[in-house]
């Protein structure tokens, strides 16, 4: 965490507790960077928040806190009261300048902290059915989920990214029947893809490959007899394609869990036995039901239908119980918006199993509209008229796709402007950020070997101090983004940091042979900026090019 901000929060908490005679901790203090230098370097509204509890007006509370605030203990120059009770802190320059050696010493670890205290968290995301290509909605979930995992690891959580393969349901049978039809067509036999099947071009390619490898031996077989072969071949091919696309998208999963394996390992049966033993299930109308209405759902839910078929809900219960039993006390699922109504029933089931409240945390990923030439692309995996993740990567590049999808809160709808994403100009936010990093590398390349600095007293212009404050803020941004599950906070930070550096670069002479001491200090500043921006881009899986 930021040493300066930690010390300020501790001192404000101490001063507030003493001045207002209230129990106050550092966690109660909200601190923000001041946007205007006239308002200092940092600001807090703690006096306004605590005034009512102290029976005072906000301004009076601020005056009492200011009277006992020990500025010297936090290397602050002064404290001022503004407006209705804001407290603005003006830091001594050397307190801000100390961030440069801290960044240089930490290197690739700059920004990391132990704010997560090693909490074991499993994050399950994407989990698209293996029946076709990943579409932009999946890509958005992949970018957000992977960015979240990256930042949680940097913030000190014990994180496991996992992919759940839905390979036990009817959609896989439909995929198999669709592949079978494409295979027969490839063999010159008249066959139609089922109406509820999948019409994507990927199955045509898989069928052609299957015919090349297996020949025509399935052409004369009864369809029901050969269907398992198409199911197995298609499933393997689709999963391999998913893994390849996600790997290129820089998304890594530690574990891939098969829905079918839950049945094969007896985990579905075990979960039902637990619920039965707790008196949570009953039979009615020839079906088996779970009493979810007793645990917050709007009605009871079917586990086994009257025809003996298991519902998806049943295997989902077993899967979440298995995740918890593997030692993960917090389960984070990223689901598409069409699953919003499913949240209450799964949470009810976990409560029925006796798991602690809030074990499951669901983040909803809204769909993304893809815009090109001012028109929206429509997507349908079944019709074959789809835009795949691979298409996006080929068109705009991995960096732009990841940056754009991570730039908005997951639960807000967004438009992905493909024309903007492919622009090589400062209008494109990812280009603007990467260009800042390339400029930093250019400065360092021009500077060559420089002597080290033992002081940074000449780093004192307003734009330099802004960069120092932003670098100092970086560990807290990671911690906040991880704790709030909001990767877009990092994208906002990257945009602010890039803007601040471009502004500094455009008006500053960084390498000045006539002033070697100042040059050395400024080069060190740029080196610290390069480390910070590279680490920030890595948080969202975006590369940091040295040349553009």
C-alpha positions as CSV (number, residue, x, y, z in Angstrom):
1,X,0.0,0.0,0.0
2,X,1.1,3.7,-0.4
3,X,3.3,4.6,2.6
4,X,2.3,8.3,2.4
5,X,-1.4,7.6,2.2
6,X,-1.2,5.0,5.0
7,X,0.5,7.4,7.3
8,X,-1.9,10.2,6.5
9,X,-4.9,7.9,7.2
10,X,-3.4,6.8,10.5
11,X,-2.7,10.4,11.6
12,X,-6.1,11.7,10.6
13,X,-7.7,8.8,12.5
14,X,-5.6,9.6,15.6
15,X,-6.4,13.3,15.4
16,X,-10.1,12.8,14.8
17,X,-10.4,10.3,17.7
18,X,-8.6,12.7,20.0
19,X,-10.3,15.9,18.9
20,X,-13.9,14.5,18.6
21,X,-13.6,11.8,21.3
22,X,-14.9,9.1,19.0
23,X,-13.5,5.7,18.1
24,X,-11.9,6.2,14.7
25,X,-9.7,3.9,12.7
26,X,-7.6,4.4,9.5
27,X,-10.2,2.4,7.7
28,X,-12.8,5.2,8.4
29,X,-10.7,7.7,6.6
30,X,-11.2,8.4,2.9
31,X,-8.3,10.1,1.1
32,X,-8.2,11.5,-2.4
33,X,-5.7,13.2,-4.6
34,X,-6.4,16.9,-4.9
35,X,-7.0,17.9,-8.6
36,X,-6.0,21.5,-8.0
37,X,-2.6,22.3,-6.5
38,X,-4.2,25.2,-4.7
39,X,-6.1,22.6,-2.6
40,X,-3.0,20.8,-1.6
41,X,-1.8,17.3,-2.4
42,X,-4.4,15.2,-0.6
43,X,-7.9,15.9,0.8
44,X,-10.2,14.1,3.2
45,X,-13.9,14.6,4.1
46,X,-13.5,12.8,7.5
47,X,-14.6,15.9,9.4
48,X,-17.8,16.1,7.4
49,X,-18.5,12.4,7.9
50,X,-17.8,12.4,11.7
51,X,-19.4,15.7,12.6
52,X,-22.9,14.4,13.2
53,X,-21.6,11.6,15.5
54,X,-19.7,14.3,17.4
55,X,-22.6,16.6,17.7
56,X,-20.8,19.4,15.8
57,X,-21.1,21.3,12.5
58,X,-18.7,20.0,9.9
59,X,-16.6,23.1,9.9
60,X,-16.3,22.9,13.7
61,X,-15.2,19.3,13.6
62,X,-12.6,20.2,10.9
63,X,-11.2,22.9,13.1
64,X,-10.9,20.6,16.1
65,X,-9.1,17.9,14.0
66,X,-6.8,20.5,12.4
67,X,-5.8,21.8,15.8
68,X,-4.4,18.4,16.9
69,X,-3.2,17.1,13.5
70,X,0.6,16.5,13.7
71,X,1.8,17.6,10.3
72,X,5.5,16.9,11.0
73,X,4.8,13.3,11.9
74,X,3.6,12.6,8.3
75,X,6.1,15.0,6.6
76,X,3.3,17.4,5.7
77,X,4.0,21.1,5.2
78,X,0.6,22.3,6.3
79,X,-3.1,21.5,6.7
80,X,-5.9,23.8,5.5
81,X,-9.7,23.8,6.0
82,X,-11.7,24.4,2.8
83,X,-15.4,24.8,2.1
84,X,-17.9,23.2,4.5
85,X,-15.2,21.1,6.2
86,X,-12.7,19.5,3.8
87,X,-9.2,19.0,5.1
88,X,-6.5,19.7,2.5
89,X,-2.9,18.4,3.1
90,X,0.1,20.1,1.6
91,X,3.0,17.6,1.6
92,X,6.7,18.5,1.8
93,X,8.3,17.8,-1.5
94,X,10.8,15.3,-0.2
95,X,8.0,13.1,1.1
96,X,6.7,12.8,-2.5
97,X,10.1,12.5,-4.0
98,X,10.8,9.4,-1.9
99,X,8.5,7.4,-4.2
100,X,11.1,7.4,-7.0
101,X,13.7,5.1,-5.2
102,X,10.8,3.0,-3.9
103,X,9.6,2.3,-7.4
104,X,13.1,1.7,-8.8
105,X,13.8,-0.8,-6.0
106,X,10.5,-2.7,-6.4
107,X,10.7,-2.9,-10.2
108,X,8.1,-5.4,-11.5
109,X,6.7,-5.8,-8.0
110,X,5.8,-2.1,-7.7
111,X,2.2,-1.9,-6.8
112,X,2.0,-5.3,-5.0
113,X,0.7,-5.4,-1.5
114,X,-0.8,-7.8,1.1
115,X,-4.1,-6.1,1.3
116,X,-5.9,-9.4,0.4
117,X,-4.2,-11.1,3.4
118,X,-4.0,-14.4,1.5
119,X,-7.7,-14.9,1.3
120,X,-8.4,-18.0,-0.9
121,X,-10.7,-17.0,-3.7
122,X,-11.8,-18.9,-6.8
123,X,-12.9,-16.9,-9.8
124,X,-14.9,-18.7,-12.4
125,X,-15.4,-16.8,-15.7
126,X,-16.1,-17.2,-19.4
127,X,-17.3,-20.8,-19.1
128,X,-18.9,-20.6,-22.6
129,X,-20.6,-23.8,-23.8
130,X,-18.1,-25.7,-26.1
131,X,-20.4,-25.4,-29.1
132,X,-18.8,-22.7,-31.1
133,X,-16.6,-19.6,-31.2
134,X,-16.3,-17.2,-28.3
135,X,-18.3,-14.0,-29.1
136,X,-17.7,-10.4,-27.9
137,X,-19.8,-11.0,-24.8
138,X,-17.5,-13.9,-23.8
139,X,-14.5,-11.7,-24.7
140,X,-15.7,-9.0,-22.3
141,X,-16.0,-11.5,-19.5
142,X,-12.6,-12.9,-20.3
143,X,-10.9,-9.4,-20.2
144,X,-12.7,-8.4,-17.0
145,X,-12.2,-11.8,-15.2
146,X,-8.5,-12.1,-16.1
147,X,-7.8,-8.5,-15.2
148,X,-9.5,-9.0,-11.8
149,X,-7.4,-12.2,-11.2
150,X,-4.2,-10.4,-12.1
151,X,-4.9,-7.5,-9.7
152,X,-6.1,-9.8,-6.9
153,X,-2.9,-11.7,-7.1
154,X,-0.9,-8.4,-6.9
155,X,-3.0,-7.3,-3.9
156,X,-2.1,-10.5,-2.0
157,X,-5.1,-12.7,-2.5
158,X,-4.7,-16.5,-3.1
159,X,-6.6,-16.6,-6.4
160,X,-7.5,-19.6,-8.6
161,X,-9.0,-18.8,-12.1
162,X,-11.2,-21.6,-13.2
163,X,-13.2,-22.5,-16.4
164,X,-16.4,-24.6,-16.0
165,X,-17.1,-26.8,-19.1
166,X,-20.8,-27.4,-19.7
167,X,-20.3,-30.8,-21.4
168,X,-23.2,-32.8,-19.9
169,X,-26.3,-31.1,-21.2
170,X,-28.5,-31.2,-24.3
171,X,-26.6,-28.4,-26.0
172,X,-23.7,-30.9,-26.5
173,X,-26.0,-33.4,-28.1
174,X,-27.3,-30.7,-30.4
175,X,-23.7,-29.9,-31.3
176,X,-22.9,-33.5,-31.9
177,X,-26.0,-33.9,-34.2
178,X,-24.9,-30.7,-36.1
179,X,-21.4,-32.0,-36.5
180,X,-22.8,-35.3,-37.7
181,X,-24.8,-33.5,-40.4
182,X,-21.8,-31.6,-41.5
183,X,-19.7,-34.7,-41.7
184,X,-22.3,-36.5,-43.8
185,X,-22.4,-33.5,-46.1
186,X,-18.6,-33.7,-46.4
187,X,-19.0,-37.3,-47.4
188,X,-21.5,-36.3,-50.2
189,X,-24.5,-37.5,-48.3
190,X,-27.7,-35.3,-48.1
191,X,-28.1,-34.2,-44.4
192,X,-29.6,-31.3,-42.7
193,X,-28.4,-29.5,-39.5
194,X,-31.2,-29.8,-36.9
195,X,-33.3,-26.7,-36.5
196,X,-32.2,-26.4,-32.9
197,X,-28.6,-27.2,-33.8
198,X,-25.5,-25.1,-34.5
199,X,-25.0,-23.6,-37.9
200,X,-21.6,-21.9,-37.4
201,X,-18.8,-22.3,-40.0
202,X,-16.5,-23.8,-37.3
203,X,-18.4,-27.1,-37.4
204,X,-18.0,-27.3,-41.2
205,X,-14.2,-27.0,-40.6
206,X,-14.3,-29.6,-37.8
207,X,-16.3,-32.0,-39.9
208,X,-13.8,-31.7,-42.8
209,X,-10.9,-32.4,-40.4
210,X,-12.8,-35.4,-39.0
211,X,-13.4,-36.8,-42.4
212,X,-9.8,-36.4,-43.3
213,X,-8.6,-38.1,-40.1
214,X,-11.4,-40.8,-39.8
215,X,-12.3,-41.3,-43.5
216,X,-15.9,-42.2,-44.3
217,X,-16.4,-45.0,-41.8
218,X,-19.3,-43.2,-40.0
219,X,-21.2,-42.5,-43.2
220,X,-22.9,-45.9,-43.4
221,X,-23.4,-46.3,-39.6
222,X,-26.9,-45.7,-38.0
223,X,-26.9,-42.2,-36.8
224,X,-27.6,-43.1,-33.1
225,X,-24.7,-45.5,-33.2
226,X,-22.2,-43.0,-34.5
227,X,-23.4,-40.0,-32.5
228,X,-21.1,-40.6,-29.5
229,X,-18.1,-40.4,-31.8
230,X,-19.2,-37.0,-33.1
231,X,-19.9,-35.9,-29.5
232,X,-16.4,-36.8,-28.4
233,X,-14.6,-35.5,-31.4
234,X,-16.6,-32.2,-31.5
235,X,-16.2,-31.6,-27.8
236,X,-12.4,-32.1,-28.0
237,X,-12.1,-29.9,-31.0
238,X,-14.3,-27.1,-29.6
239,X,-12.4,-27.1,-26.2
240,X,-9.1,-27.1,-28.0
241,X,-10.2,-24.1,-30.0
242,X,-11.5,-22.3,-26.9
243,X,-8.1,-22.8,-25.1
244,X,-6.1,-21.6,-28.2
245,X,-8.2,-18.5,-28.5
246,X,-8.1,-17.7,-24.8
247,X,-4.3,-18.3,-24.8
248,X,-3.8,-15.8,-27.6
249,X,-6.1,-13.4,-25.7
250,X,-3.6,-13.8,-22.7
251,X,-6.2,-15.4,-20.5
252,X,-5.0,-18.3,-18.4
253,X,-7.1,-20.7,-16.3
254,X,-5.4,-22.8,-13.6
255,X,-8.2,-25.4,-13.7
256,X,-10.7,-26.6,-16.3
257,X,-13.6,-28.5,-14.6
258,X,-15.9,-30.7,-16.6
259,X,-19.6,-30.8,-15.7
260,X,-19.7,-34.4,-16.8
261,X,-16.9,-35.2,-14.3
262,X,-19.2,-34.1,-11.5
263,X,-21.5,-37.0,-12.3
264,X,-18.6,-39.4,-13.0
265,X,-17.0,-38.7,-9.7
266,X,-20.3,-39.0,-7.8
267,X,-20.3,-35.4,-6.7
268,X,-23.8,-34.7,-7.9
269,X,-25.0,-37.8,-6.0
270,X,-23.1,-36.7,-2.9
271,X,-24.6,-33.2,-3.0
272,X,-28.1,-34.7,-3.2
273,X,-27.4,-37.0,-0.3
274,X,-26.3,-34.0,1.8
275,X,-29.5,-32.1,1.0
276,X,-31.6,-35.2,1.6
277,X,-30.0,-35.7,5.0
278,X,-30.7,-32.1,6.0
279,X,-34.4,-32.5,5.0
280,X,-34.0,-29.9,2.2
281,X,-35.6,-31.9,-0.7
282,X,-38.9,-33.5,-1.3
283,X,-40.8,-35.3,-4.1
284,X,-43.9,-33.9,-5.8
285,X,-45.5,-34.5,-9.2
286,X,-43.0,-37.3,-9.9
287,X,-40.0,-34.9,-9.6
288,X,-37.4,-34.1,-6.9
289,X,-37.5,-30.5,-5.6
290,X,-35.2,-28.4,-3.4
291,X,-36.8,-26.1,-0.8
292,X,-35.1,-23.0,-2.1
293,X,-38.1,-20.8,-1.2
294,X,-37.1,-21.4,2.5
295,X,-33.7,-19.7,1.8
296,X,-34.5,-16.6,-0.2
297,X,-35.6,-17.8,-3.6
298,X,-39.0,-16.9,-4.9
299,X,-40.1,-20.5,-5.3
300,X,-38.8,-24.1,-4.9
301,X,-36.7,-25.5,-7.8
302,X,-36.6,-28.9,-9.5
303,X,-33.5,-31.0,-9.1
304,X,-34.6,-34.2,-11.0
305,X,-37.4,-34.0,-13.5
306,X,-40.3,-36.5,-13.7
307,X,-38.5,-38.2,-16.7
308,X,-35.5,-38.8,-14.5
309,X,-33.3,-36.1,-16.2
310,X,-31.2,-33.9,-14.0
311,X,-31.5,-30.2,-14.3
312,X,-28.6,-27.9,-14.8
313,X,-29.3,-26.5,-11.4
314,X,-28.4,-29.8,-9.8
315,X,-25.0,-30.0,-11.2
316,X,-24.4,-26.3,-10.5
317,X,-25.1,-27.0,-6.8
318,X,-22.6,-29.9,-6.8
319,X,-20.0,-27.8,-8.6
320,X,-20.2,-24.9,-6.1
321,X,-20.1,-27.3,-3.2
322,X,-17.0,-28.9,-4.7
323,X,-15.4,-25.5,-5.1
324,X,-16.0,-24.7,-1.4
325,X,-14.8,-28.1,-0.3
326,X,-11.5,-27.5,-2.1
327,X,-10.8,-24.8,0.4
328,X,-12.0,-21.6,-1.3
329,X,-14.0,-19.6,1.2
330,X,-15.1,-17.0,-1.4
331,X,-16.5,-18.0,-4.8
332,X,-16.7,-15.3,-7.4
333,X,-18.6,-16.1,-10.6
334,X,-18.8,-13.8,-13.6
335,X,-22.1,-14.5,-15.5
336,X,-23.7,-13.1,-18.5
337,X,-26.7,-10.7,-18.0
338,X,-29.1,-13.4,-19.1
339,X,-28.2,-15.4,-15.9
340,X,-29.3,-12.6,-13.6
341,X,-32.4,-14.4,-12.5
342,X,-30.3,-17.5,-11.6
343,X,-28.4,-15.8,-8.8
344,X,-31.0,-16.1,-6.1
345,X,-31.6,-19.8,-6.6
346,X,-27.9,-20.8,-6.5
347,X,-27.3,-18.6,-3.4
348,X,-30.4,-20.2,-1.8
349,X,-29.0,-23.7,-2.6
350,X,-25.7,-22.9,-1.0
351,X,-27.4,-21.6,2.1
352,X,-29.5,-24.7,2.2
353,X,-26.3,-26.7,2.2
354,X,-25.1,-24.8,5.3
355,X,-22.4,-22.7,3.6
356,X,-21.7,-19.3,5.2
357,X,-23.7,-16.4,3.9
358,X,-22.0,-14.5,1.1
359,X,-19.9,-17.4,0.1
360,X,-21.0,-16.8,-3.5
361,X,-20.5,-13.5,-5.1
362,X,-21.8,-13.0,-8.7
363,X,-20.6,-10.3,-11.0
364,X,-22.9,-9.7,-14.0
365,X,-21.3,-9.0,-17.4
366,X,-23.5,-7.0,-19.6
367,X,-23.3,-7.7,-23.4
368,X,-21.2,-5.5,-25.6
369,X,-22.5,-4.1,-28.9
370,X,-20.0,-4.3,-31.7
371,X,-20.0,-1.2,-33.8
372,X,-18.3,-0.8,-37.2
373,X,-18.9,1.9,-39.8
374,X,-21.7,3.2,-37.5
375,X,-23.6,-0.1,-37.7
376,X,-24.1,-2.8,-35.1
377,X,-23.0,-6.4,-35.8
378,X,-25.6,-8.9,-34.8
379,X,-24.4,-12.1,-33.3
380,X,-25.9,-15.6,-33.3
381,X,-23.8,-18.7,-32.7
382,X,-26.5,-21.0,-34.1
383,X,-27.2,-19.0,-37.3
384,X,-23.5,-18.8,-38.1
385,X,-23.8,-15.0,-38.6
386,X,-21.4,-14.2,-35.7
387,X,-18.4,-12.1,-34.9
388,X,-15.9,-14.2,-33.0
389,X,-13.2,-13.2,-30.5
390,X,-10.6,-14.3,-33.1
391,X,-12.1,-11.9,-35.6
392,X,-11.8,-9.1,-33.1
393,X,-8.2,-10.0,-32.3
394,X,-7.3,-10.2,-36.0
395,X,-9.0,-6.8,-36.7
396,X,-8.1,-4.7,-33.7
397,X,-5.3,-6.6,-31.9
398,X,-5.3,-8.2,-28.4
399,X,-4.3,-5.0,-26.7
400,X,-7.1,-2.9,-28.0
401,X,-9.8,-5.5,-27.4
402,X,-8.6,-6.2,-23.8
403,X,-8.3,-2.4,-23.0
404,X,-11.7,-1.5,-24.4
405,X,-13.5,-4.4,-22.7
406,X,-11.8,-3.7,-19.3
407,X,-12.5,0.1,-19.5
408,X,-16.2,0.0,-18.4
409,X,-17.8,-1.4,-15.3
410,X,-19.0,-5.0,-15.9
411,X,-22.6,-4.3,-15.1
412,X,-23.0,-1.5,-17.6
413,X,-23.8,-2.0,-21.3
414,X,-21.1,-0.8,-23.7
415,X,-20.5,-0.2,-27.4
416,X,-17.2,-1.5,-28.8
417,X,-16.2,0.9,-31.5
418,X,-14.1,-1.2,-33.8
419,X,-13.2,1.8,-35.9
420,X,-11.8,3.7,-32.9
421,X,-10.0,0.6,-31.6
422,X,-8.0,0.3,-34.8
423,X,-7.0,4.0,-35.0
424,X,-3.3,4.7,-34.5
425,X,-3.7,8.1,-33.0
426,X,-4.2,9.8,-29.6
427,X,-8.0,9.5,-30.1
428,X,-7.6,5.8,-29.4
429,X,-7.2,5.4,-25.6
430,X,-5.0,2.3,-25.7
431,X,-2.7,3.8,-28.3
432,X,-2.5,7.0,-26.2
433,X,-1.5,4.9,-23.1
434,X,1.0,2.7,-25.0
435,X,2.5,5.8,-26.7
436,X,3.2,7.3,-23.3
437,X,5.2,4.1,-22.4
438,X,7.0,4.2,-25.8
439,X,8.0,7.9,-25.1
440,X,9.3,6.9,-21.7
441,X,11.5,4.2,-23.3
442,X,12.7,6.7,-25.9
443,X,13.8,9.1,-23.2
444,X,15.7,6.3,-21.4
445,X,17.3,5.1,-24.6
446,X,18.4,8.6,-25.4
447,X,19.8,9.1,-21.9
448,X,21.9,6.0,-22.1
449,X,23.9,5.1,-19.0
450,X,23.3,7.7,-16.2
451,X,24.8,7.9,-12.8
452,X,22.5,7.0,-9.9
453,X,20.9,9.6,-7.7
454,X,21.0,9.9,-4.0
455,X,18.5,12.7,-3.8
456,X,15.6,14.0,-5.9
457,X,15.3,17.6,-4.6
458,X,15.2,19.0,-8.2
459,X,12.0,17.0,-9.0
460,X,9.7,19.8,-7.9
461,X,7.7,21.3,-10.8
462,X,3.9,21.0,-10.6
463,X,3.8,18.4,-13.4
464,X,6.5,16.3,-11.7
465,X,4.8,16.4,-8.4
466,X,1.6,15.2,-10.1
467,X,3.5,12.2,-11.5
468,X,4.9,11.5,-8.1
469,X,1.5,11.5,-6.5
470,X,0.1,9.3,-9.2
471,X,2.9,6.8,-8.7
472,X,2.4,6.8,-5.0
473,X,-1.3,6.1,-5.5
474,X,-0.7,3.0,-7.7
475,X,-0.6,0.3,-5.0
476,X,-3.9,1.7,-3.6
477,X,-5.5,1.6,-7.0
478,X,-4.7,-2.1,-7.4
479,X,-5.9,-2.8,-3.9
480,X,-9.2,-0.9,-4.5
481,X,-9.8,-2.4,-7.9
482,X,-9.3,-5.9,-6.5
483,X,-11.4,-5.4,-3.4
484,X,-14.3,-3.8,-5.3
485,X,-14.0,-6.2,-8.2
486,X,-13.8,-3.3,-10.6
487,X,-10.9,-3.6,-13.1
488,X,-12.1,-0.5,-14.9
489,X,-10.6,1.5,-12.0
490,X,-7.2,0.5,-13.3
491,X,-8.0,1.6,-16.9
492,X,-9.1,5.0,-15.5
493,X,-5.8,5.2,-13.6
494,X,-3.8,4.4,-16.8
495,X,-5.6,7.1,-18.7
496,X,-4.8,9.7,-16.0
497,X,-1.2,8.6,-15.7
498,X,-0.6,8.6,-19.5
499,X,-2.2,12.1,-19.7
500,X,0.0,13.4,-16.9
501,X,3.2,12.0,-18.5
502,X,2.4,13.3,-22.0
503,X,1.8,16.8,-20.5
504,X,5.1,16.6,-18.6
505,X,7.0,15.3,-21.7
506,X,5.6,18.0,-24.0
507,X,6.9,20.9,-21.9
508,X,10.0,19.6,-20.2
509,X,13.6,19.2,-21.2
510,X,14.3,15.9,-19.5
511,X,17.8,15.2,-20.8
512,X,19.9,18.4,-20.6
513,X,23.6,18.0,-21.1
514,X,24.1,21.5,-19.6
515,X,22.4,20.4,-16.3
516,X,23.6,16.9,-15.6
517,X,22.3,16.7,-12.0
518,X,18.8,17.7,-12.9
519,X,18.9,15.4,-16.0
520,X,19.9,12.4,-13.8
521,X,17.0,13.1,-11.5
522,X,14.5,13.5,-14.3
523,X,15.7,10.4,-16.0
524,X,15.2,8.5,-12.8
525,X,11.7,10.0,-12.6
526,X,11.0,8.7,-16.1
527,X,12.4,5.3,-15.3
528,X,10.0,5.1,-12.3
529,X,7.1,6.2,-14.5
530,X,8.0,3.5,-17.1
531,X,7.9,0.8,-14.4
532,X,4.6,2.1,-13.0
533,X,2.9,2.3,-16.4
534,X,4.2,-1.1,-17.6
535,X,2.9,-2.7,-14.3
536,X,-0.4,-0.9,-14.7
537,X,-0.9,-2.2,-18.3
538,X,0.1,-5.7,-17.1
539,X,-2.8,-5.5,-14.6
540,X,-5.2,-5.5,-17.6
541,X,-3.2,-7.8,-19.8
542,X,-2.1,-5.1,-22.2
543,X,1.5,-5.0,-23.6
544,X,3.8,-2.0,-23.0
545,X,5.7,-1.5,-26.3
546,X,9.1,0.2,-26.3
547,X,8.7,1.6,-29.8
548,X,5.7,2.8,-31.8
